[in-house]
Amino acid sequence: MKSIKYLQVAFLFVGVLAVLEFTLIRGMFSWLIAVAAVIVVGSLNVIVNFKHKEWLHALLYILSTVALCMGYFVVM
């Protein structure tokens, strides 16, 4: 159960960093790091929540991961 909390905090941290990168920097290569980090941590959260049969939380992480990455793909 502790790993779930650590993954949730990691997703919040990575999400905040991705938002700050998108709003302040929008670097040529820093967006790759931000998107990769969001996808990795978001996928880990989805897998853990599916494993514990928390379907709504897993779907929320899928939606949040797509929403955090959507701005980068619209800009491209």
N, CA, C and O atoms as a GROMACS GRO file, in nm:
protein
  304
    1MET      N    1   0.082  -0.120   0.000
    1MET     CA    2   0.000   0.000   0.000
    1MET      C    3   0.086   0.126   0.000
    1MET      O    4   0.045   0.229  -0.052
    2LYS      N    5   0.205   0.116   0.058
    2LYS     CA    6   0.292   0.233   0.062
    2LYS      C    7   0.342   0.270  -0.078
    2LYS      O    8   0.363   0.388  -0.107
    3SER      N    9   0.360   0.170  -0.163
    3SER     CA   10   0.409   0.200  -0.298
    3SER      C   11   0.307   0.280  -0.377
    3SER      O   12   0.344   0.360  -0.463
    4ILE      N   13   0.179   0.261  -0.348
    4ILE     CA   14   0.076   0.338  -0.416
    4ILE      C   15   0.089   0.487  -0.380
    4ILE      O   16   0.079   0.573  -0.467
    5LYS      N   17   0.112   0.515  -0.254
    5LYS     CA   18   0.127   0.654  -0.211
    5LYS      C   19   0.250   0.719  -0.274
    5LYS      O   20   0.244   0.834  -0.317
    6TYR      N   21   0.361   0.645  -0.280
    6TYR     CA   22   0.482   0.698  -0.342
    6TYR      C   23   0.460   0.727  -0.490
    6TYR      O   24   0.508   0.827  -0.542
    7LEU      N   25   0.388   0.637  -0.558
    7LEU     CA   26   0.360   0.659  -0.701
    7LEU      C   27   0.266   0.777  -0.721
    7LEU      O   28   0.281   0.852  -0.818
    8GLN      N   29   0.171   0.796  -0.632
    8GLN     CA   30   0.081   0.910  -0.643
    8GLN      C   31   0.156   1.041  -0.624
    8GLN      O   32   0.134   1.137  -0.698
    9VAL      N   33   0.245   1.044  -0.526
    9VAL     CA   34   0.325   1.164  -0.503
    9VAL      C   35   0.419   1.189  -0.620
    9VAL      O   36   0.440   1.303  -0.661
   10ALA      N   37   0.476   1.081  -0.674
   10ALA     CA   38   0.565   1.094  -0.790
   10ALA      C   39   0.488   1.149  -0.910
   10ALA      O   40   0.542   1.231  -0.985
   11PHE      N   41   0.364   1.106  -0.930
   11PHE     CA   42   0.283   1.156  -1.041
   11PHE      C   43   0.252   1.304  -1.023
   11PHE      O   44   0.257   1.382  -1.119
   12LEU      N   45   0.220   1.344  -0.901
   12LEU     CA   46   0.196   1.486  -0.874
   12LEU      C   47   0.320   1.569  -0.900
   12LEU      O   48   0.311   1.676  -0.961
   13PHE      N   49   0.436   1.521  -0.855
   13PHE     CA   50   0.561   1.592  -0.875
   13PHE      C   51   0.595   1.604  -1.023
   13PHE      O   52   0.630   1.713  -1.070
   14VAL      N   53   0.586   1.494  -1.095
   14VAL     CA   54   0.617   1.495  -1.238
   14VAL      C   55   0.516   1.581  -1.314
   14VAL      O   56   0.553   1.652  -1.407
   15GLY      N   57   0.390   1.575  -1.274
   15GLY     CA   58   0.288   1.657  -1.339
   15GLY      C   59   0.312   1.805  -1.320
   15GLY      O   60   0.296   1.883  -1.414
   16VAL      N   61   0.349   1.844  -1.200
   16VAL     CA   62   0.379   1.986  -1.174
   16VAL      C   63   0.500   2.030  -1.255
   16VAL      O   64   0.499   2.139  -1.313
   17LEU      N   65   0.603   1.946  -1.259
   17LEU     CA   66   0.721   1.980  -1.339
   17LEU      C   67   0.687   1.991  -1.488
   17LEU      O   68   0.741   2.077  -1.557
   18ALA      N   69   0.600   1.903  -1.536
   18ALA     CA   70   0.560   1.909  -1.677
   18ALA      C   71   0.482   2.037  -1.708
   18ALA      O   72   0.501   2.099  -1.812
   19VAL      N   73   0.394   2.076  -1.616
   19VAL     CA   74   0.318   2.199  -1.636
   19VAL      C   75   0.411   2.320  -1.634
   19VAL      O   76   0.398   2.410  -1.717
   20LEU      N   77   0.505   2.322  -1.539
   20LEU     CA   78   0.599   2.432  -1.533
   20LEU      C   79   0.687   2.437  -1.658
   20LEU      O   80   0.716   2.546  -1.709
   21GLU      N   81   0.729   2.322  -1.706
   21GLU     CA   82   0.811   2.318  -1.828
   21GLU      C   83   0.731   2.370  -1.947
   21GLU      O   84   0.784   2.444  -2.029
   22PHE      N   85   0.606   2.332  -1.956
   22PHE     CA   86   0.523   2.375  -2.068
   22PHE      C   87   0.494   2.524  -2.064
   22PHE      O   88   0.494   2.591  -2.167
   23THR      N   89   0.470   2.577  -1.945
   23THR     CA   90   0.433   2.718  -1.936
   23THR      C   91   0.553   2.811  -1.936
   23THR      O   92   0.544   2.924  -1.985
   24LEU      N   93   0.666   2.767  -1.882
   24LEU     CA   94   0.779   2.857  -1.867
   24LEU      C   95   0.892   2.835  -1.968
   24LEU      O   96   0.949   2.932  -2.018
   25ILE      N   97   0.924   2.711  -1.998
   25ILE     CA   98   1.044   2.684  -2.078
   25ILE      C   99   1.011   2.651  -2.223
   25ILE      O  100   1.059   2.719  -2.314
   26ARG      N  101   0.930   2.548  -2.244
   26ARG     CA  102   0.900   2.494  -2.377
   26ARG      C  103   1.026   2.474  -2.460
   26ARG      O  104   1.037   2.522  -2.572
   27GLY      N  105   1.120   2.403  -2.400
   27GLY     CA  106   1.248   2.380  -2.465
   27GLY      C  107   1.240   2.281  -2.579
   27GLY      O  108   1.144   2.205  -2.592
   28MET      N  109   1.343   2.284  -2.662
   28MET     CA  110   1.345   2.198  -2.778
   28MET      C  111   1.356   2.051  -2.738
   28MET      O  112   1.297   1.965  -2.803
   29PHE      N  113   1.430   2.022  -2.633
   29PHE     CA  114   1.449   1.884  -2.592
   29PHE      C  115   1.394   1.854  -2.453
   29PHE      O  116   1.377   1.737  -2.418
   30SER      N  117   1.366   1.956  -2.374
   30SER     CA  118   1.316   1.931  -2.239
   30SER      C  119   1.174   1.875  -2.240
   30SER      O  120   1.133   1.809  -2.145
   31TRP      N  121   1.100   1.899  -2.347
   31TRP     CA  122   0.964   1.844  -2.353
   31TRP      C  123   0.968   1.692  -2.364
   31TRP      O  124   0.877   1.624  -2.317
   32LEU      N  125   1.073   1.638  -2.427
   32LEU     CA  126   1.085   1.492  -2.437
   32LEU      C  127   1.100   1.429  -2.299
   32LEU      O  128   1.039   1.325  -2.270
   33ILE      N  129   1.179   1.492  -2.214
   33ILE     CA  130   1.198   1.442  -2.078
   33ILE      C  131   1.067   1.451  -2.000
   33ILE      O  132   1.030   1.358  -1.929
   34ALA      N  133   0.998   1.563  -2.014
   34ALA     CA  134   0.872   1.582  -1.941
   34ALA      C  135   0.766   1.481  -1.985
   34ALA      O  136   0.699   1.421  -1.901
   35VAL      N  137   0.751   1.463  -2.115
   35VAL     CA  138   0.650   1.369  -2.166
   35VAL      C  139   0.685   1.226  -2.128
   35VAL      O  140   0.598   1.149  -2.087
   36ALA      N  141   0.812   1.190  -2.140
   36ALA     CA  142   0.854   1.055  -2.103
   36ALA      C  143   0.830   1.028  -1.955
   36ALA      O  144   0.784   0.920  -1.918
   37ALA      N  145   0.861   1.126  -1.870
   37ALA     CA  146   0.841   1.108  -1.726
   37ALA      C  147   0.693   1.094  -1.693
   37ALA      O  148   0.655   1.011  -1.611
   38VAL      N  149   0.609   1.175  -1.756
   38VAL     CA  150   0.465   1.168  -1.731
   38VAL      C  151   0.411   1.033  -1.777
   38VAL      O  152   0.330   0.972  -1.707
   39ILE      N  153   0.454   0.986  -1.893
   39ILE     CA  154   0.404   0.859  -1.944
   39ILE      C  155   0.450   0.742  -1.857
   39ILE      O  156   0.371   0.652  -1.829
   40VAL      N  157   0.576   0.744  -1.813
   40VAL     CA  158   0.627   0.633  -1.731
   40VAL      C  159   0.557   0.629  -1.596
   40VAL      O  160   0.507   0.524  -1.555
   41VAL      N  161   0.552   0.741  -1.527
   41VAL     CA  162   0.491   0.742  -1.393
   41VAL      C  163   0.340   0.721  -1.404
   41VAL      O  164   0.281   0.653  -1.319
   42GLY      N  165   0.276   0.778  -1.505
   42GLY     CA  166   0.133   0.755  -1.525
   42GLY      C  167   0.102   0.610  -1.554
   42GLY      O  168   0.004   0.556  -1.503
   43SER      N  169   0.184   0.546  -1.637
   43SER     CA  170   0.163   0.404  -1.669
   43SER      C  171   0.182   0.316  -1.545
   43SER      O  172   0.106   0.221  -1.524
   44LEU      N  173   0.281   0.348  -1.464
   44LEU     CA  174   0.301   0.271  -1.340
   44LEU      C  175   0.181   0.285  -1.247
   44LEU      O  176   0.139   0.187  -1.185
   45ASN      N  177   0.125   0.404  -1.238
   45ASN     CA  178   0.006   0.424  -1.156
   45ASN      C  179  -0.113   0.348  -1.211
   45ASN      O  180  -0.190   0.290  -1.135
   46VAL      N  181  -0.129   0.347  -1.342
   46VAL     CA  182  -0.240   0.273  -1.404
   46VAL      C  183  -0.226   0.124  -1.376
   46VAL      O  184  -0.324   0.058  -1.342
   47ILE      N  185  -0.104   0.071  -1.392
   47ILE     CA  186  -0.082  -0.072  -1.369
   47ILE      C  187  -0.111  -0.110  -1.224
   47ILE      O  188  -0.176  -0.210  -1.197
   48VAL      N  189  -0.062  -0.029  -1.131
   48VAL     CA  190  -0.083  -0.059  -0.989
   48VAL      C  191  -0.231  -0.050  -0.954
   48VAL      O  192  -0.281  -0.132  -0.878
   49ASN      N  193  -0.300   0.049  -1.008
   49ASN     CA  194  -0.443   0.061  -0.977
   49ASN      C  195  -0.526  -0.049  -1.041
   49ASN      O  196  -0.624  -0.093  -0.982
   50PHE      N  197  -0.489  -0.094  -1.160
   50PHE     CA  198  -0.558  -0.209  -1.219
   50PHE      C  199  -0.531  -0.334  -1.137
   50PHE      O  200  -0.620  -0.418  -1.121
   51LYS      N  201  -0.408  -0.347  -1.086
   51LYS     CA  202  -0.373  -0.463  -1.005
   51LYS      C  203  -0.455  -0.469  -0.877
   51LYS      O  204  -0.495  -0.577  -0.834
   52HIS      N  205  -0.483  -0.354  -0.817
   52HIS     CA  206  -0.562  -0.348  -0.694
   52HIS      C  207  -0.711  -0.329  -0.722
   52HIS      O  208  -0.789  -0.303  -0.631
   53LYS      N  209  -0.749  -0.342  -0.849
   53LYS     CA  210  -0.890  -0.334  -0.891
   53LYS      C  211  -0.956  -0.202  -0.855
   53LYS      O  212  -1.073  -0.197  -0.817
   54GLU      N  213  -0.880  -0.095  -0.868
   54GLU     CA  214  -0.934   0.040  -0.850
   54GLU      C  215  -0.950   0.102  -0.989
   54GLU      O  216  -0.865   0.179  -1.034
   55TRP      N  217  -1.059   0.066  -1.054
   55TRP     CA  218  -1.079   0.099  -1.195
   55TRP      C  219  -1.092   0.249  -1.217
   55TRP      O  220  -1.035   0.303  -1.312
   56LEU      N  221  -1.166   0.317  -1.131
   56LEU     CA  222  -1.187   0.460  -1.152
   56LEU      C  223  -1.057   0.539  -1.136
   56LEU      O  224  -1.034   0.634  -1.209
   57HIS      N  225  -0.974   0.500  -1.040
   57HIS     CA  226  -0.846   0.568  -1.024
   57HIS      C  227  -0.756   0.543  -1.144
   57HIS      O  228  -0.685   0.633  -1.190
   58ALA      N  229  -0.759   0.421  -1.196
   58ALA     CA  230  -0.678   0.389  -1.314
   58ALA      C  231  -0.724   0.472  -1.433
   58ALA      O  232  -0.641   0.525  -1.507
   59LEU      N  233  -0.854   0.484  -1.452
   59LEU     CA  234  -0.905   0.565  -1.563
   59LEU      C  235  -0.873   0.712  -1.544
   59LEU      O  236  -0.848   0.784  -1.641
   60LEU      N  237  -0.874   0.758  -1.420
   60LEU     CA  238  -0.837   0.897  -1.391
   60LEU      C  239  -0.690   0.923  -1.424
   60LEU      O  240  -0.657   1.029  -1.477
   61TYR      N  241  -0.603   0.827  -1.394
   61TYR     CA  242  -0.462   0.842  -1.430
   61TYR      C  243  -0.441   0.838  -1.581
   61TYR      O  244  -0.355   0.909  -1.633
   62ILE      N  245  -0.518   0.758  -1.651
   62ILE     CA  246  -0.509   0.758  -1.797
   62ILE      C  247  -0.549   0.894  -1.853
   62ILE      O  248  -0.480   0.950  -1.938
   63LEU      N  249  -0.661   0.947  -1.804
   63LEU     CA  250  -0.707   1.078  -1.849
   63LEU      C  251  -0.608   1.188  -1.814
   63LEU      O  252  -0.582   1.276  -1.896
   64SER      N  253  -0.554   1.184  -1.694
   64SER     CA  254  -0.457   1.286  -1.653
   64SER      C  255  -0.328   1.279  -1.734
   64SER      O  256  -0.271   1.382  -1.770
   65THR      N  257  -0.282   1.159  -1.763
   65THR     CA  258  -0.161   1.142  -1.843
   65THR      C  259  -0.181   1.196  -1.983
   65THR      O  260  -0.094   1.266  -2.036
   66VAL      N  261  -0.294   1.165  -2.043
   66VAL     CA  262  -0.323   1.218  -2.176
   66VAL      C  263  -0.336   1.369  -2.173
   66VAL      O  264  -0.288   1.437  -2.263
   67ALA      N  265  -0.400   1.422  -2.070
   67ALA     CA  266  -0.418   1.567  -2.060
   67ALA      C  267  -0.286   1.639  -2.042
   67ALA      O  268  -0.266   1.747  -2.099
   68LEU      N  269  -0.194   1.582  -1.964
   68LEU     CA  270  -0.064   1.646  -1.944
   68LEU      C  271   0.021   1.644  -2.070
   68LEU      O  272   0.100   1.736  -2.093
   69CYS      N  273   0.005   1.541  -2.152
   69CYS     CA  274   0.085   1.530  -2.276
   69CYS      C  275   0.019   1.597  -2.395
   69CYS      O  276   0.085   1.623  -2.496
   70MET      N  277  -0.109   1.626  -2.386
   70MET     CA  278  -0.184   1.679  -2.499
   70MET      C  279  -0.132   1.813  -2.548
   70MET      O  280  -0.126   1.835  -2.669
   71GLY      N  281  -0.093   1.901  -2.460
   71GLY     CA  282  -0.044   2.032  -2.500
   71GLY      C  283   0.081   2.023  -2.584
   71GLY      O  284   0.099   2.101  -2.678
   72TYR      N  285   0.168   1.929  -2.551
   72TYR     CA  286   0.292   1.914  -2.628
   72TYR      C  287   0.264   1.869  -2.771
   72TYR      O  288   0.328   1.916  -2.865
   73PHE      N  289   0.168   1.778  -2.786
   73PHE     CA  290   0.140   1.727  -2.920
   73PHE      C  291   0.060   1.825  -3.004
   73PHE      O  292   0.068   1.820  -3.127
   74VAL      N  293  -0.016   1.914  -2.942
   74VAL     CA  294  -0.085   2.019  -3.017
   74VAL      C  295   0.013   2.122  -3.069
   74VAL      O  296  -0.003   2.173  -3.179
   75VAL      N  297   0.116   2.153  -2.988
   75VAL     CA  298   0.216   2.251  -3.028
   75VAL      C  299   0.300   2.199  -3.145
   75VAL      O  300   0.340   2.277  -3.232
   76MET      N  301   0.326   2.070  -3.148
   76MET     CA  302   0.408   2.013  -3.254
   76MET      C  303   0.335   2.028  -3.382
   76MET      O  304   0.386   1.987  -3.487
   0.00000   0.00000   0.00000
